[in-house]
Amino acid sequence: MPRRIESIDLLRGIVMIIMALDHVRHFFHRDAYFFEPTDLIHTTVSLFFTRWITHFCAPVFVFLAGVSAYLYGVKKTRREEYGLYL
């Protein structure tokens, strides 16, 4: 059974938690319906920061998916990769 790299899974989990918090922000922050968190005139520091940090989540998640795919593919031979078992 192949071993997983725990640091990749940990970072991916942290990114998913941050994104989930951003998606449910409207349910917990009443003013989120009236203005954007990135509107500097109406927002608070904590609300702006939580919205700002989510801009890095998607690229990090895609990068980690690419790293995982690369590491998965490096371990296999051409025959294993295409399922050519004789």
N, C-alpha and C positions, 0 to 999 in steps of 0.2 A: 504494500500500500504506500503510495507516495506521501511524503511528509509535506505539510503546509508550512509556509513561512509566517510565523505568528505576527510579526511586525506589520506585514502587508494587511493581514486580516484585521488587526487592531486599528490601523489608520483608516481602513475602509469602513469599519464600524463607527468610528468617531465622525467621519464625514456623513454617514447616513443619519446619525443622531442629530447633528447640526442641521441637516436638511429637513428632517422631520420637525424639529422645533420651528424652523422657518415656515413650514407649511401649515402648522397649527397656530401660528402667531395671531391670526385673525380671531380665533376663538377665545384667546386669553387677554388680548389687548383691545379694549373698546375703541380707541381712537384709530385703530388700523383701518377701519372702514372709511375714514374721512380724509386721510392723507397718506402719502407714501412715506415709508420709514427713511428714505434717502432725501426727503425734503428738509433741508437744513433749517428752514424757518419754523417748522412745527415739531420736529422730532426731538427726542432726547438722545443723550450720548449712548446709553445702553441699547436703545432701539436701533439707532443708526449702526452701531458696531455689529449687532447681531445680523442685521441685513447685509452689511458690507462683507462680512466674513463668508457669507454663503456664496458670494461671487467666485470664490476659490474652490468651492466644493465640487462642482461639476468637472472642471479640468483635472482636479486631483483624482476623482473617482475614475475618469476615463484613462488617465495615466496609469493608475494601479491596475485597471483591467488589462491594459496593454502589457504591463510588466508581468502580470500573471499569465497571460497568453504566451508571451515570449518564454518564460521559464517552463511552462508546460510543454512547449514545442521543442525546446532545447534538449530535453531528456529523451526524446523519442527518435528512433531511426526513421528513414523514409518509409520503410515497409510498415512500421507500426503506425505512422502518421496517417497513411491512407488505408489501413486495415487490410494489407496484403499479407495474410498469414498463409504460409504453405505447409 
